């Protein structure tokens, strides 16, 4: 089921992203080429899938979720461009291709990331692309800004850089990843629920519990794959975390315990969805996919 759903959602969001990433003027062609390269060059589209699935779980239509699906992928792509820079994780490979600063240059990559970030909020604010009332568009923008900023993803990256070469405990590791990886995943689910136009406090709380569990599970599985997989399968440099002496769940807990923890988080996510009917099946399938994927 998830493969078909993933393919459908990927086709939908990719078409919308292609439309967004057309250069408006000739002198901006290279910048937009770099932005487009950073977004459409592969990717699992997990975050847009979560937007669509959360919207549908509450009875909303994919059309209502499309602007939010684009926005979260633009933010995710910007974060990868900046994470790969020499001043950050200094990586040469992303999705099996040269990273943006290698394919273009460092300055162009920085500007491409900046452009993608700004474009995400432009999409959410635009009633043509995000067909909600003004108050809801404002709440959606606030949700994404919180997740992408110092209280979320940017703060997590800062903690990550400070943690290199240090011994930290599981609580500190989880704090880092709930910011760096989990915040945008949690925002994706919330944005989808808000986009449905049918959310209430109870459904938002249940979906928040689901998202919190899968957000952490996603990072645990990433750490496991960094140990078990290979560069060709991952599409990025295998073993980079270990080489950079970064704290990871396998290093802290051991590989078998890390796998067990990922499965426990999956079960927490599924339990949070018990109040929902069959409309939440894509969310359930995504929880399973996150801990079963091999790249």
Buried (B, 14 or more C-beta within 10 A) or exposed (E): EBEEBBEBBBEBBBEBBEEBBEBEEEEEEBBBBBBBBBBBBEBBBBBBBBBBBBBBBBEBBBEBBBBBBBBBBBBBBBBBBBBBBEEBBBBEBBBBBBBBBBBBEEEBBBBBBBBBBEBBBBBBBEEEBBBBEEEBBEBBBEBBBBBBEEEBBBBBBBBBEEBEEEEBEEEBBBBBBBBBBBBBBBBBBBBBBBBBBBBEEEBBEBBBBBBBBBBBBBBBBBBBBBBBBEEEEBBBBBEBBBEEEBBBBBBBBEBEEBBEBBBBBBBBBBEBBEEBEEBBBBBBBBBBBBBEBEB
